[in-house]
């Protein structure tokens, strides 16, 4: 009887996780099509919670291949939105400030951009009502925001105005505990970061590496958002590539909030 009860509990957990991911994905797509930031945020939160439920293992192991097949379509959906809009710029990870209390991600329309943080807020999705095309782009809730919250829960304090070593240490600890990545290594030189992430499963990375500089997975997104928050500067993801020990990310600091207001 006990074993049967455990099996039923696991089935309920898996069904709940899958339902959250499907619902979250639907809200994400609908919100993006209708420029509704609240629905986009709910969709991303639903997907993340569903993934967390499916990755928690008690009496049986959920194969990551199955997990990838559930999460990959929604990463792809966001990438399709970026492609359909013809966005050329690389993702800019924005630290928290008055308009975006938890920070955000902005993907410029053009590679040569002029970021105007004074025009962004939690309700803005498509920034088009501006004087120049160089200021246009897509503002989204970071896929890694919920993981960043986990980092700060682990630390029991905010990463704001800390340093890259703090981000390296806490992201490595939390991602390892969640069995999402084995190691995270970060080095800083001048205004640039070099990040090596060793995810436990690289399948999503292999299928999306060419697009990660615009739409990164929750793991890489959480690290880049953490670096933006720790440095209190806008961080641009420049390049993602496969290396011997995992995924190498090259990113660059672009200055603080005041410089882009």
KOLLO-382261 format. One record per atom (N, C-alpha, C): x negated, y negated, z negated; residue in one letter. Coordinates in steps of 0.05 Angstrom, whole numbers, plus 5000, padded with zeros to 4 digits. Layout:
XYZa;...
END
This chain:
498350245000x;500050005000x;498349755000x;496149754985x;494449514983x;493149465010x;492149675023x;490849645049x;492849535070x;495349635069x;497349545087x;497849245083x;498049165058x;498448875052x;496248705062x;493848795059x;491548635069x;491648615099x;492448835113x;492648825142x;494748625151x;497048625136x;499148435144x;498248155139x;496748105117x;495747835112x;493947735134x;492147915143x;490347845164x;491747785190x;493947945196x;495447885220x;496847615219x;497947555195x;499247295191x;497247065195x;494847105184x;492746895187x;491946855216x;491647075230x;490847055258x;493046925275x;495547005270x;497846885284x;498046585278x;497546515253x;497646225245x;495446075259x;493046185260x;490846055274x;491346015303x;492346225316x;492946205345x;495146005350x;497146005333x;499445815337x;498445525334x;496645475314x;495645205310x;494045115335x;492345295346x;490745225369x;492545165393x;494545335398x;496345295421x;497945035418x;498944985394x;500444745388x;498644495391x;496244525379x;494344295381x;493544235409x;493144445425x;492444395453x;494644265469x;497044345463x;499344215477x;499643925470x;499343865444x;499443585435x;497143415446x;494743535448x;492443395459x;493043315488x;493943505504x;494343455533x;496643255536x;498843295521x;501143105524x;500342825515x;498842805492x;498042545482x;496142405502x;494342555514x;492442435533x;493942335558x;495842485568x;497342405592x;499042155586x;500042135561x;501741915555x;500341695538x;497741715537x;496141505523x;497041465495x;497641685481x;498541675453x;496341775435x;494841585422x;492641665405x;493441835382x;495741785370x;496641945347x;497042235354x;498242285378x;498642565386x;495942695393x;494042545405x;491442645410x;490042735384x;490242555364x;489042625338x;490242865326x;492942885327x;494343125316x;493443375331x;493243355357x;492443585373x;489743685366x;487743505364x;485043575358x;484843695329x;486343575311x;486443685283x;487543965283x;489744015298x;490944275300x;489044485311x;487644415332x;485644595344x;483544665324x;482444465310x;480344515291x;481244695268x;483644635257x;484644805235x;485145095244x;486145125269x;486445395279x;483845545282x;481845405291x;479145525294x;478045605267x;478445435247x;477445495220x;478845745209x;481445755212x;482945995202x;481946245216x;481446235242x;480546475256x;477646555249x;476046355240x;473246425234x;472946525206x;474846475188x;474646575161x;475046875162x;473147025151x;473147315152x;473347425124x;475347595118x;475447725092x;475048025094x;476948155108x;476748445110x;476348545138x;476348365157x;475748455184x;474448215199x;473048275220x;471548075235x;472947995260x;473347735264x;474647635288x;472447585309x;472447735331x;470347715350x;470247435362x;467747325365x;467547055375x;468347035405x;468147255419x;469047245447x;471947165448x;473547275430x;476447205429x;476746915420x;475146835401x;475346555392x;474646365414x;472546425429x;471646255452x;473846235472x;475246465478x;477346455498x;479646285490x;479946245464x;482146065454x;481345775454x;478945715446x;478045435444x;477145315470x;475845485487x;474745385512x;476745235529x;479245335533x;481145195550x;481644905542x;481544855515x;482144585506x;479844395509x;477444505507x;475044345514x;475144285543x;475844485559x;476044445588x;478244235595x;480444245580x;482644055585x;481743765581x;480143725560x;479143455555x;477143375577x;475543565585x;473643505607x;475043435633x;477343575638x;478843525662x;479943235662x;480843155638x;481842875636x;479642675642x;477242725632x;474942555637x;474342555667x;474342785679x;473842805708x;475942665725x;478442715718x;480742595733x;480642285731x;479642185709x;479441895706x;477041775720x;475241955729x;472841865743x;470841735725x;470741815700x;468841695681x;466041785686x;464241595688x;461441655695x;459541635671x;460241485651x;458441435629x;458241665610x;456141665594x;455641865574x;457041785548x;457741975531x;459241925507x;457641745488x;459041555477x;457841375456x;459241445430x;457541525410x;458641595384x;458441345366x;460741255356x;460941005342x;461241045312x;459640915296x;459940935267x;462440805257x;463340865233x;465740735222x;465440425220x;467540285227x;467639995222x;470539915220x;471039655218x;473739565211x;475939675229x;475339685255x;477439775275x;477740075276x;475540225272x;475640515272x;474540615245x;476240665227x;475440725199x;473740965196x;474041165215x;472441405214x;470541435237x;470241215251x;468541225275x;470041335299x;468641375321x;469941475345x;468041535367x;469141615390x;467541675414x;468741515437x;466941375451x;467841225475x;466241315499x;467741385520x;466441465545x;466941245566x;464841095573x;465140875592x;465840965620x;467140785634x;467840835662x;465340865679x;463440685674x;460940685690x;458540745673x;456340835685x;453840885671x;452740615661x;453040405676x;452240145667x;454640015654x;454640005628x;457039915613x;456539675595x;458639555586x;458539345567x;460639405545x;459739525524x;461539615503x;462539375486x;465239365484x;466439145468x;468039275445x;466739315422x;467939455399x;470239295388x;470339035393x;472538865383x;475238945395x;475139075418x;477639155432x;478539435426x;477039585411x;477739865404x;479239875378x;481040055375x;482340115350x;483540395351x;484840485330x;485840765328x;488040825348x;489340615359x;491540655377x;490640635407x;488240545412x;487340515439x;486240775450x;487140855473x;486141095487x;484741015512x;486140895530x;484940795555x;484440495553x;481940415553x;481340135551x;481140015579x;483239875588x;483239765615x;483839465615x;485039365594x;485839075594x;483338905585x;481338905602x;478838765597x;478038605621x;476138425617x;475338235639x;473538365659x;472238585652x;470338715670x;470639015670x;470239135693x;470339435695x;468139565677x;466039415672x;463939525655x;464839575627x;467039455619x;468039495592x;470239705590x;471039815613x;473140015614x;472140285605x;474040455595x;473240725588x;475440865572x;474741095560x;476541255545x;475641275516x;477341215498x;476741235469x;478241475458x;476741655445x;477941905435x;477041955406x;478642115393x;477942205366x;475742415370x;473442395356x;471342585359x;472142875353x;471443065370x;472043345365x;470743445339x;468543315331x;467143405307x;467743265281x;469843095282x;470542935258x;471143105234x;472743315238x;473443485215x;471043635203x;469143715220x;466643835210x;465043625195x;464943375204x;463543165190x;464643125162x;467343145160x;468543125133x;467643355115x;467243595127x;466243825112x;463443765102x;461843635118x;459043565110x;459143395085x;460943195086x;461043005064x;462343125039x;464143305043x;465243455020x;463043615007x;461343735023x;459143895012x;457143714997x;456643485007x;454743294994x;456043154970x;458643124971x;460242984951x;459642684952x;458742584976x;458442304980x;458342255010x;458642005018x;458741935046x;455941925059x;455741995084x;453241985099x;452541705107x;454341515104x;453941245113x;451441125102x;449841005119x;447240875112x;445341075098x;445341325106x;443341515095x;441141545116x;440441785124x;438241815144x;438642085159x;437142115180x;437542345197x;436842605183x;434942595164x;434242845149x;436642945132x;438142755122x;440542825107x;442542965125x;442842865149x;444742985169x;443743265176x;441143285181x;439943545187x;440443755166x;439943675141x;440243865118x;443143955114x;444943765113x;447743835107x;449143975130x;448543895155x;449844025178x;448844315180x;446244355175x;445144625176x;446444805155x;446744695130x;447844855108x;450844925114x;452444735122x;455244775126x;455744955150x;454444905172x;454845065196x;453945355192x;451845385176x;450945665170x;453045805152x;454045655133x;456145775115x;458645855130x;459345695151x;461645755167x;461045955190x;458446035191x;457546225211x;457946115240x;457545845242x;457745715268x;455045665281x;453045625264x;450345585275x;448245685254x;446045775264x;443945875246x;442145655235x;441445465252x;439645255244x;440344995259x;439644775246x;439744505259x;437144365253x;435744275273x;433244125270x;433543855283x;432743645269x;432943375280x;430343225276x;429343095296x;427042915293x;427742645306x;426542435295x;427042165305x;424442035312x;424441905336x;422041755345x;422941505357x;422041275346x;422941015355x;426041005353x;427440965375x;430340945374x;431741195385x;430241415387x;431341665399x;431341895379x;433342075383x;433542315368x;433142555386x;431842755376x;431643015389x;432843225369x;434943355378x;436443545361x;436343825373x;435644015357x;435844295365x;437944445349x;439944545362x;442044695348x;442044975358x;442045165339x;442145445346x;444845565339x;446845535357x;449545645351x;449545945350x;451246055334x;451346355332x;452446475357x;453946325372x;454946425398x;454646205419x;453246255440x;452646045460x;454446055484x;456546215483x;458246255507x;459545995516x;460745845497x;461945585504x;459845395515x;457445405502x;455245235511x;454445295540x;454245545547x;453445625574x;455545525595x;458045525588x;460145455606x;460545155609x;459445005589x;460044715588x;457544535587x;455144645589x;452744495584x;452544245602x;453644265627x;453444045645x;455243805637x;457243865620x;459143655613x;458843565584x;457043685569x;456843635540x;456043345534x;454643215553x;453942935548x;456342745548x;458642845558x;461142695556x;463042815536x;463443075537x;465243215519x;463743445505x;462643385482x;461143585467x;463043755450x;462244005443x;463844175426x;463844055397x;465644155380x;465744045353x;463044065338x;461444265343x;458944295328x;457044065335x;456444035361x;454643825369x;455743545365x;458343515369x;459743265364x;459443175335x;459743365317x;459643295288x;456843195280x;454743315292x;452043235287x;451442955298x;452342895322x;451942635334x;453542425320x;455942485312x;457542295296x;456342245269x;455142455257x;453742425232x;451342245234x;449842265256x;447542095261x;448341805265x;450641765279x;451641495282x;452441365255x;453641525239x;454541435212x;452141385194x;450241565195x;447841535177x;446141295185x;445841245211x;444241025220x;445740765222x;448440785221x;450240555225x;449740415252x;449140585272x;448740485299x;450340655319x;450940535342x;452140685364x;450040885375x;450741135378x;448941335388x;449941445415x;448241435435x;449041545461x;447841815466x;449442015473x;448442285480x;447342275508x;444842325512x;443542285538x;443342545554x;442542765540x;442143015555x;442443255537x;443743465547x;443943725534x;442643935552x;441044105540x;439644315555x;439144555538x;438744795551x;438045035537x;434945045533x;434145105509x;431245145503x;430945415489x;428545475482x;427945735470x;429645795445x;429945595427x;431245645402x;434145555401x;435245485423x;438045405423x;438745185443x;440244995434x;441144765450x;439544515442x;438244385461x;436844135455x;438643905464x;438943715446x;440443475451x;438543235449x;438543065469x;437042815467x;439042585466x;438742425446x;440542205441x;438941945435x;440341725438x;438941465434x;440641275418x;439441135399x;440840925384x;440940665401x;443340545401x;443740305418x;444240055402x;443940065376x;444339825360x;446839845343x;447039665324x;449239665305x;451839545315x;453839545298x;456539445306x;456439155314x;455138985300x;455138705306x;454038645334x;452238815343x;451038765370x;453038825392x;455138975386x;457139045407x;459838925402x;460038725385x;462538595380x;462838345398x;
END
